[in-house]
């Protein structure tokens, strides 16, 4: 049985939600500690993650309060590292398939998420970079999808890698929160859920209906947090 797990996370952060989804898929018992990314505790970087980012896990060691992490626990960070770590701790969860071909396919899909979709999306949301790059990234990922099911058929780390970003993109677009021109968000969302991207749109909806996603995503909180954090982003991008 795995040792005790303490997860340091933040509701607003898509990277952190990856770890939460993996833990939910594994039905793991763990302590959850919310980090305020705008006002991080002084002890967090020196005692948990020197990079001062979430997510991070304290694994093993004595049973202590999350805000008093023990030096006896192992500290592990970076979202995709944690997803694979959780997959190894709980192999029965199927987060990483046993078949080496399927594992490779999952990792290949994740590479596309990391190198194509995330940079394109953040560029559009944060700097009003060309939306065509977002469309190209989605078209590429759509080309990797099987005719039905998730990224490699069964739900896996590949799906965990992308769904937190798709959810926050939806919040941003439907609520018109971002550096892009006012009123552009809903038009872009209509495009990426339209006929050209019908397969990807169906995939997205199946992701959003996954219980592990729903139980770890607070849409109202994220929407309000986005409104506050990005209130002046349009003016800053001009």
Buried (B, 14 or more C-beta within 10 A) or exposed (E): EBEBBBBBBBBBBBBBBBBBBBBBBBEBEBBEBBBEBEEBBEEBEEBBBEEBBBBBBBBBBEEBEBEEBBEEBEBBBBBBEBBBBBBEBBEEBBBBBEEEEBBEBBBEBBEBBEEBBBBBBBBBBBEBBEBEBBBBBBBBBBEEBEEEEBBBBEBBBBBBBBBBBBBBBBBBBBBBBBBBEEEBBEEBBEBBBEEBBEBBBEBBEBBBEBEBBEEBBEBEEBBBBBEEEBEEBBEEBE
